[in-house]
Amino acid sequence: MRNLTTAAAVLAALTLAGPAAALTDEQAEGLFLRYQKAIAAAESCYDVAFSQPQHQAMMDVVNAAVENRIGTKRLRLVVEAETEVRALLPSQSCRGEKIVPLLDLFESELRPALAGVEG
């Protein structure tokens, strides 16, 4: 009987909790910046220039992740990401501890969006 009461209490708590909280602007910007760094790292380390359709496919993933919260700061964040990755690469290489997680993010979340998109 105690397990049933505990289960009911947990179910009630989950029901009252409602949907997960939306990202704050700061969280969305940080996440957007991280995705942009992953794209910049992939372009540099894989020596590739993504086409416009490829960028759009990746941005669909990024926009969904950041809940479409990035507006006028978009270009500034893209430039910031590219600048930071360019500054890291001479000292880090593509196997450096700060670059590998970015490439892992690209491979796990962004590369799948490129399937079937012309380059």
ABEGO torsion letter per residue (X at the ends): XAAAAAAAAAAAAAAAAEBBBBBBAAAAAAAAAAAAAAAAAAAAAAGBBBBAAAAAAAAAAAAAAAGGABBAAAAAAAAAAAAAAAAAAAAAEAABAAAAAAAAAAAAAAAAAABGBBX
